[in-house]
Amino acid sequence: MTEKIYKTRIIKDSDIMGGRPVIAGTRITVESILRHLGEGITEEELLDEFPQLTHEDIRAAQAYAADMMADEEIIIL
């Protein structure tokens, strides 16, 4: 993927939610989206709960989290 799907949708600003990654223009954190999905809430239910979200925002949050995990360094002791 040459351009990250989340490049314009996910922001980190120390003045918003303590610098946690959020959906641009909201105070909805990537963590919150992932936790809701992990608890079994459907994408449609998430969109109903947070009407300012879009399907693309949810995909961006997932892609962002996947890329952050991919960059994790594993140290085996």
N, C-alpha and C positions, 0 to 999 in steps of 0.2 A: 504494500500500500504506500503510494508515494506521498499522499497528504493524509494526515491523521484525521479521522472523522470528527474527533473531539476538539480539534485545534481552535475553532472559534466558539464552541459551545461550552467548554469547561474552562473556568477561570479560577485563579488563586489570588486573593487579595487580602492582605493582613487586616483590613478594615471590615471584611465580610466573613462572618463565621470563623473568626480567628485564623484566617488563612487556609482553611480547609478547601479542597476543590468543590466548587459549586457549579450549577448550571448558570450560565451567564444571564444576568438580569433577574435572578432569583436568589433566595437564600436556601435553596434546596441542595443539600450536599450529595455528592456521589455516594457517600457511605449510606445515607438514608435510602436512596433509590435501591442500592444493592441489598440492603437489609430487608426492605419490603419484599423485593423479588425473592430473596432467600427464604422468607417466611411463607412463601406460596401465594402471595398476592399477584394476581394477573396484571399484565401490562395495562389492560383496560381499566381495572380497578385503581391502579396507580394514577392513571390519567384522570379518572373521576375524582380521586382524592386531591390531586394537585393539577387543577385545570390549566395552569400556565405551562405545564410540561407538554412536550410533543413526543411522538414515537422516536424521532431522531435524537432527542435529548436522552432518552433511555438507552438507546444504542450507543450514544457517545459516552455515557457513564460506564457502560459495560466495556467498551473498547479502551477507555482510559484506565480502568482497573486492571484489565488484562495486560496492558502495556507496563503498568507499574509493577505488576507481579513478574513479568518477563525480565525486568531489570533488577530483580532481587538477586543478591549475591548469596549463594549457599556455601556455608563453611562446615565441613565435616571434621569433627574432632576425633 
